[in-house]
């Protein structure tokens, strides 16, 4: 009988520390492809992290494929033929590395030029490779520990059941054990540690913040919410923004003192109680006599973008009241992952409490009600109105910027958009209720007139937080098809798994770009959205341009982490 042949990959008798060629090959391919451009530039350190992660995933896929092939007892290539194939594949790998890796700096600079960013400083390729190697080795060792755990569990079961059944049962038992320990202990401990650390940061005062002197701001005289109950982002929110004198100086017309109400996590124990304390401040400040009332849902840490609210206060002569309630100490990405549903739960409670009071007022004696949210705030704000608030005595409209890929309405608009409109700038039902703009676009021009409720999304094509999709791991997203958004590089190519990892890393740096790109939303675009939604009187395009220039000069975007 002729003995079965084996591939170069190790057999059960081969020492565990010998690598799999198939894994090395796929890992190397994934690593090289991570140097190609994506939506925003990547710092060298994170390029190394991305490269190491991609290599580990490629290696795991290659090694796992070999294990599965042998488990199914499928025929294998002769050793000599497999060695020849390995050598043949090594040649294009070396050529690809020689082309792709040195080209990485030029690709990154091409992306930076599209985002009006200066060329990057020469980065150390050695640093990138070193970081990638460390990350890959650590991940592969962790993977090896998991494999050993699966093997140990299978060995225990093997004493009583056949080998293949034992392997499956052992893997299942070990997986359940790992998930139970991680979810029940490790994740809880990590969430608790991060939350405590962020809570300590939350009690500090941001630079330049001080207790308001006006009685139209929470934390100030007469407010039912103390300064220390605002949290760091709340202190920033009530400190920022124009006062009556600022608006009068800019417009040359009489103005009111804008109202800004904020309830931090320390203001009350539950979202409902926080909302009631915020409502008490609104009533105390006579906010329901104003022309405009905005319920603003913050980002993860409680940050409300001053660029999104200040323009509205200018264009309506200060006749505006804005209320926001904090729901987390964590940055938006961490809150989205570790506290799923928290933003929606808080936003719904705040809307419910304030809407009930507002709805009981005579229609001709109450302000027009609007919603606002940036990033994770738009996720909560979008889900906050119940069905009767859309159909009965409805709110007037909303401005939602940088909607994360989890936003249900945003995804529905992309999916059901009018024929001929791209997914990165979808037109939905002619723009009768929902309109989408990018940097420098107009929200006032559409094929259909405004309907009962006016909602504008601001979404830049280079914003990874908006356009990431889970399906990118195995399918090219529609926004990569031509025509692409104006700030998306034509050099960006889709590769299975790798592109999803790249765009996932891009989410971490989406706001580290100039205003008007990525996840950094410009005052001028907020102004355009609010103009279309609220139709302010006595407000001209010339005033909008002047205000945008002033806000850009002052660097009015808040310094609070999102």
C-alpha positions in Angstrom: 0.0 0.0 0.0 1.3 3.5 -0.8 1.5 5.7 2.2 -0.5 8.9 2.1 1.4 12.1 1.3 1.5 15.2 3.5 1.8 18.9 2.7 4.6 21.1 4.1 2.1 22.2 6.9 2.7 20.4 10.1 1.0 17.1 10.9 -0.1 16.2 14.4 3.4 14.7 15.0 5.2 17.9 14.0 6.3 20.2 16.9 3.6 22.8 17.7 5.9 25.8 17.3 6.6 25.2 13.5 4.5 27.6 11.5 2.0 26.8 8.8 3.1 28.0 5.3 -0.5 28.5 4.2 -1.0 30.7 7.2 2.2 32.6 6.6 1.3 33.2 3.0 -2.2 34.5 3.7 -1.0 36.5 6.7 1.7 38.2 4.5 -0.8 39.0 1.8 -3.2 40.6 4.3 -0.3 42.5 5.9 0.9 44.0 2.6 -2.7 45.0 1.5 -3.1 47.1 4.7 -0.7 49.6 3.3 -3.2 50.6 0.6 -5.1 53.8 1.2 -8.5 54.0 2.9 -10.8 57.0 3.9 -8.4 58.9 6.2 -4.7 58.9 6.9 -3.3 56.5 9.5 -0.4 57.3 11.9 2.5 54.9 11.7 1.8 53.3 15.1 -1.7 52.4 14.1 -0.5 51.2 10.7 1.6 48.7 12.6 -1.3 47.7 14.8 -3.5 47.2 11.7 -0.8 45.2 9.9 -0.2 42.9 12.9 -4.0 42.3 13.3 -4.4 41.6 9.6 -1.4 39.2 9.5 -2.9 37.3 12.5 -6.3 37.0 10.9 -4.8 35.9 7.6 -2.6 33.3 9.3 -5.6 32.0 11.3 -7.7 31.6 8.1 -4.8 29.8 6.3 -4.0 27.5 9.3 -7.7 26.9 10.0 -8.3 25.9 6.4 -5.5 23.3 6.6 -6.9 21.9 9.8 -10.4 21.7 8.3 -9.0 20.0 5.2 -7.3 17.4 7.2 -10.2 16.9 9.6 -12.4 16.1 6.5 -9.6 13.7 5.4 -9.4 15.1 1.9 -6.5 14.2 -0.3 -3.3 16.3 0.0 -0.7 17.3 -2.5 2.6 15.5 -2.6 5.3 17.1 -0.4 7.6 18.0 -3.4 4.8 19.6 -5.4 3.6 21.6 -2.4 7.2 22.8 -1.8 7.4 23.9 -5.4 4.1 25.8 -5.1 5.3 27.5 -1.9 8.5 28.7 -3.6 6.4 29.9 -6.6 4.1 31.8 -4.4 7.0 33.4 -2.4 8.1 35.2 -5.6 5.0 37.3 -6.2 4.8 38.0 -2.4 8.3 39.5 -2.5 7.4 41.6 -5.6 4.1 42.8 -4.0 6.0 43.8 -0.8 8.6 45.7 -2.9 5.8 47.6 -4.6 3.2 48.1 -1.9 5.2 48.9 1.2 7.4 51.7 -0.2 4.3 53.2 -1.9 2.5 53.5 1.4 3.7 57.0 2.1 2.7 58.3 -1.3 -0.8 56.7 -0.9 -1.2 58.3 2.6 -0.2 61.7 1.2 -2.7 61.4 -1.6 -5.5 60.9 1.0 -4.1 63.7 3.1 -4.2 66.1 0.0 -7.9 65.3 -0.5 -8.6 66.2 3.1 -6.6 69.4 2.9 -3.9 68.0 5.2 -0.2 68.6 4.9 2.0 65.7 3.7 3.0 63.3 6.5 6.5 63.4 7.9 8.8 60.5 6.8 7.7 57.5 8.9 10.0 54.7 10.0 9.1 51.5 8.1 11.1 49.6 10.6 8.8 50.9 13.4 5.7 49.8 11.5 7.1 46.4 10.9 8.3 46.0 14.5 4.9 46.9 15.9 3.1 44.7 13.4 5.4 41.8 14.4 4.8 42.2 18.1 1.0 42.5 17.6 0.9 39.5 15.3 3.0 37.3 17.7 0.9 38.2 20.7 -2.3 37.4 18.8 -1.0 34.2 17.5 0.1 33.1 20.9 -3.4 33.9 22.3 -4.8 31.9 19.4 -2.5 29.0 20.2 -3.7 29.0 23.9 -7.3 28.8 22.7 -6.4 25.8 20.4 -4.7 24.1 23.3 -7.8 24.7 25.4 -10.0 23.2 22.7 -7.7 20.2 22.5 -7.8 19.6 26.3 -11.6 19.8 26.4 -11.8 17.4 23.4 -9.5 15.0 25.1 -11.8 14.8 28.2 -14.8 14.1 26.0 -12.9 11.6 23.8 -12.9 9.0 26.5 -16.6 8.5 26.1 -17.5 9.4 22.5 -16.0 8.9 19.0 -13.1 11.2 18.0 -14.9 13.6 15.6 -17.9 14.0 18.0 -15.4 14.6 20.8 -13.7 17.4 18.8 -16.9 19.2 18.2 -18.2 18.8 21.7 -14.9 19.7 23.3 -14.7 22.9 21.1 -18.3 23.8 22.0 -17.8 23.2 25.8 -14.6 25.3 25.8 -16.1 28.1 23.7 -19.1 28.3 26.1 -16.7 28.4 29.0 -14.5 31.2 27.5 -17.5 33.3 26.5 -19.1 32.9 29.9 -15.9 33.9 31.7 -15.1 36.8 29.3 -18.7 38.2 29.3 -19.4 37.6 32.9 -16.1 38.6 34.5 -13.6 40.2 32.1 -15.9 42.5 30.2 -17.6 43.6 33.4 -14.3 44.3 35.0 -13.1 46.3 31.9 -16.3 48.3 31.7 -16.1 49.1 35.4 -12.5 50.1 35.2 -12.9 52.4 32.2 -16.1 53.9 33.6 -14.4 54.7 36.9 -11.5 56.3 35.1 -13.7 58.4 32.9 -15.9 59.4 35.8 -12.8 60.9 37.5 -12.1 62.9 34.3 -15.7 64.0 34.2 -15.5 65.9 37.5 -12.7 68.2 36.2 -13.3 71.6 34.6 -12.4 71.9 30.9 -10.0 74.8 30.0 -11.7 78.2 30.2 -14.9 76.9 31.7 -16.5 78.9 34.6 -19.8 79.1 36.4 -22.2 81.1 34.2 -23.2 84.5 35.3 -26.4 84.4 33.3 -29.7 82.9 34.7 -30.3 81.3 31.4 -27.7 78.6 31.8 -27.7 75.5 34.0 -25.2 75.7 36.8 -25.7 79.5 37.0 -27.8 81.6 39.4 -31.2 80.2 39.9 -30.5 76.9 38.2 -31.7 73.8 39.9 -28.7 71.9 38.6 -25.4 72.6 40.4 -22.2 73.3 38.6 -20.6 70.1 39.7 -23.6 68.1 38.5 -23.0 69.2 34.9 -20.0 67.0 34.3 -17.0 68.1 32.2 -18.9 68.2 28.9 -21.9 70.0 30.5 -19.6 72.7 31.9 -18.2 73.1 28.4 -21.6 73.4 26.8 -22.9 76.1 29.2 -19.7 78.1 28.9 -19.5 78.0 25.1 -21.9 79.7 22.8 -22.9 83.3 22.0 -24.4 85.7 24.5 -27.0 88.4 23.8 -24.4 91.0 23.3 -22.4 88.8 20.8 -25.5 88.2 18.7 -26.5 91.9 18.6 -22.9 92.9 17.7 -22.9 90.4 14.8 -26.4 91.0 13.4 -27.0 94.6 14.4 -30.4 93.7 15.6 -31.9 93.2 19.1 -31.5 89.7 20.5 -32.4 87.6 23.5 -30.1 85.7 25.8 -29.9 82.1 24.5 -31.0 79.4 27.0 -28.8 76.3 27.5 -29.9 73.6 29.9 -27.8 70.6 30.7 -28.2 67.7 33.2 -25.1 65.5 33.9 -25.1 62.0 35.1 -24.6 63.3 38.7 -27.8 65.4 38.5 -30.0 62.4 39.2 -30.0 58.6 39.3 -32.1 57.7 36.2 -32.6 59.1 32.8 -36.1 60.0 33.6 -35.1 61.9 36.8 -32.3 63.7 34.8 -34.9 64.7 32.2 -37.2 66.1 34.9 -34.5 68.1 36.4 -33.7 69.5 33.0 -37.4 70.2 32.5 -37.5 72.1 35.8 -34.6 74.3 34.6 -36.4 74.9 31.3 -39.5 76.0 33.1 -37.6 78.1 35.5 -35.8 79.9 32.6 -39.1 80.4 30.7 -37.8 78.4 27.8 -41.2 77.4 26.5 -41.9 81.1 25.6 -39.0 81.0 23.1 -39.5 80.5 19.3 -37.3 77.5 19.1 -36.7 74.6 21.5 -34.0 72.0 20.7 -33.6 68.6 22.3 -29.9 67.8 21.7 -28.6 64.3 22.4 -24.9 64.4 23.2 -22.1 62.1 22.1 -20.8 59.4 24.4 -19.1 61.6 27.0 -21.9 64.1 27.0 -20.3 66.4 24.5 -22.6 68.7 22.4 -20.9 70.3 19.4 -21.0 74.1 19.8 -20.7 74.4 16.0 -24.1 72.6 15.8 -26.0 74.9 18.2 -24.3 78.3 18.1 -25.3 79.0 14.4 -28.9 78.4 15.3 -28.7 80.9 18.2 -27.3 83.5 15.9 -29.8 83.0 13.1 -32.8 83.2 15.4 -31.5 86.2 17.4 -31.0 84.2 20.6 -34.7 83.2 20.7 -33.6 79.6 21.2 -33.5 77.1 24.1 -31.4 74.0 24.0 -31.5 71.1 26.4 -29.2 68.1 26.7 -28.8 65.2 29.1 -25.6 63.1 29.6 -26.0 59.3 29.5 -22.4 58.1 29.7 -18.8 58.8 30.8 -17.3 56.8 27.9 -16.2 58.0 24.4 -18.7 57.2 21.7 -17.0 54.1 20.2 -16.6 52.6 23.7 -20.2 53.5 24.7 -21.5 52.0 21.4 -19.7 48.7 22.0 -19.8 48.4 25.8 -23.2 50.1 26.5 -25.4 49.2 23.6 -28.8 50.9 23.8 -27.7 53.5 26.4 -28.0 56.5 24.1 -31.4 55.4 22.7 -32.7 54.8 26.2 -31.6 58.2 27.5 -32.8 60.1 24.5 -36.2 58.4 24.6 -36.6 59.3 28.3 -35.6 62.9 27.7 -37.9 63.3 24.7 -40.8 61.7 26.5 -40.6 64.0 29.6 -40.1 67.2 27.6 -42.6 66.4 24.8 -45.4 65.7 27.3 -45.0 69.1 28.9 -44.6 70.8 25.5 -47.6 69.0 24.0 -49.9 70.1 26.9 -49.2 73.8 26.1 -51.5 75.7 23.7 -50.2 75.3 20.2 -49.9 79.0 19.6 -48.0 79.5 22.9 -45.3 77.0 22.6 -41.9 76.9 20.7 -41.3 74.9 17.7 -39.6 71.7 18.7 -36.5 70.3 17.0 -34.0 67.5 17.5 -30.3 67.5 17.2 -27.6 64.9 17.4 -24.0 64.3 16.3 -22.5 60.8 15.9 -23.8 58.5 18.7 -26.1 61.4 19.6 -27.8 61.1 16.3 -28.3 57.4 17.0 -30.2 58.2 20.2 -32.0 61.2 18.8 -33.2 59.4 15.7 -34.8 56.7 17.8 -36.2 59.0 20.5 -39.6 60.1 19.2 -42.5 57.6 19.5 -44.8 57.1 16.6 -47.4 59.6 17.8 -44.8 62.3 17.9 -44.3 61.8 14.2 -48.0 61.7 13.3 -49.9 63.8 15.9 -48.7 67.0 17.3 -45.3 66.3 15.8 -41.9 68.0 16.3 -40.9 70.3 13.5 -37.7 68.6 12.3 -34.2 67.6 13.1 -30.5 68.0 12.2 -28.5 64.8 12.5 -24.8 64.9 11.7 -22.4 62.0 11.2 -25.0 59.2 11.7 -23.3 56.0 12.7 -23.8 53.0 10.5 -26.2 51.6 13.2 -28.8 54.3 12.7 -31.9 52.6 11.4 -33.6 55.5 9.6 -30.3 56.5 8.0 -29.7 52.9 6.7 -33.3 52.7 5.4 -32.8 56.0 3.5 -29.6 54.5 1.9 -31.3 51.2 1.1 -34.5 52.7 -0.3 -33.0 55.8 -2.0 -34.4 57.2 -5.2 -32.9 55.6 -8.4 -29.8 57.4 -9.7 -28.7 58.8 -6.3 -25.5 57.4 -4.8 -25.5 55.7 -1.4 -23.1 58.3 0.0 -25.6 61.1 -1.0 -29.0 59.4 -1.1 -32.1 61.2 -2.2 -35.2 59.7 -0.5 -38.7 60.4 -1.9 -37.5 63.5 -3.6 -36.4 65.1 -0.3 -39.9 65.7 0.9 -39.0 64.9 4.5 -35.4 63.7 4.6 -32.5 65.4 2.9 -28.8 64.6 2.9 -26.0 67.0 2.4 -22.2 66.9 2.4 -19.6 69.7 2.7 -20.7 72.8 0.9 -24.0 71.4 -0.3 -27.4 73.0 -0.2 -30.3 71.5 1.8 -32.8 73.9 0.4 -32.9 72.5 -3.2 -34.8 69.3 -3.8 -37.2 67.9 -6.4 -40.0 67.8 -3.8 -41.3 70.6 -1.5 -40.8 70.1 2.2 -43.4 68.0 3.9 -44.7 68.2 7.4 -41.5 67.4 9.2 -38.1 68.5 8.0 -35.0 66.4 8.6 -31.5 67.0 7.3 -28.6 64.5 7.6 -25.0 65.8 7.2 -22.7 63.0 6.1 -19.3 63.4 4.5 -18.3 60.6 2.2 -14.9 60.2 4.0 -16.6 59.6 7.4 -15.8 56.0 8.3 -18.2 56.1 11.2 -21.1 56.7 8.8 -20.0 54.3 6.0 -18.6 51.3 7.8 -20.6 48.1 7.1 -20.2 44.7 8.6 -20.8 43.2 5.1 -17.5 44.9 3.9 -15.7 41.8 5.2 -17.0 39.8 2.3 -18.7 42.3 -0.1 -17.7 45.6 -1.7 -19.9 48.4 -0.3 -22.0 50.5 -2.7 -20.3 53.7 -1.7 -17.0 52.5 -3.3 -18.6 52.1 -6.7 -18.3 55.1 -9.1 -19.1 57.8 -8.9 -17.5 58.2 -5.5 -17.7 61.0 -3.0 -15.5 64.0 -3.7 -13.2 63.3 -0.7 -12.8 59.5 -1.2 -9.6 58.5 -3.0 -9.9 56.7 -6.4 -6.9 54.6 -5.2 -9.1 53.0 -2.5 -9.7 49.4 -3.5 -11.8 46.7 -1.8 -10.2 43.6 -0.5 -12.1 40.9 1.5 -11.5 41.3 5.3 -8.7 43.8 4.8 -10.8 46.8 3.7 -13.2 46.3 6.6 -10.2 46.3 9.0 -8.9 49.5 7.4 -12.2 51.3 7.6 -12.6 50.1 11.2 -9.3 51.7 12.1 -10.4 54.8 10.2 -13.2 55.2 12.7 -10.7 55.9 15.4 -9.2 58.9 13.4 -12.4 60.0 11.6 -12.4 63.3 13.6 -8.7 64.0 13.4 -9.1 65.8 10.1 -9.9 69.4 9.1 -13.6 70.6 9.4 -15.6 69.5 6.4 -14.1 66.0 6.1 -14.3 62.7 7.9 -16.2 63.1 11.2 -15.4 66.7 11.8 -18.5 68.6 10.8 -18.2 72.2 9.8 -20.2 75.2 11.1 -21.1 76.2 7.6 -22.8 72.9 7.0 -24.7 73.0 10.3 -25.8 76.5 9.3 -27.1 75.3 5.9 -29.0 72.4 7.6 -30.6 74.6 10.2 -31.5 77.2 7.6 -33.4 74.5 5.6 -35.0 73.0 8.7 -36.1 76.1 10.6 -36.4 78.8 7.8 -35.2 81.7 10.0 -36.4 85.2 9.2 -33.9 88.1 8.7 -31.0 85.7 8.1 -29.0 86.0 4.9 -26.5 83.8 3.1 -23.9 86.7 3.5 -24.4 86.5 7.3 -24.0 82.7 7.2 -20.7 83.1 5.3 -19.4 85.7 7.8 -20.4 83.6 10.8 -18.7 80.5 9.4 -15.5 82.4 8.8 -15.6 83.8 12.4 -16.3 80.4 13.9 -13.5 78.7 11.9 -11.1 81.4 12.9 -12.0 81.1 16.6 -11.7 77.3 16.4 -15.2 77.0 17.9 -15.2 73.1 17.9 -15.2 71.9 21.5 -12.1 70.4 23.0 -14.0 67.7 24.9 -13.3 64.1 23.7 -16.2 62.6 21.8 
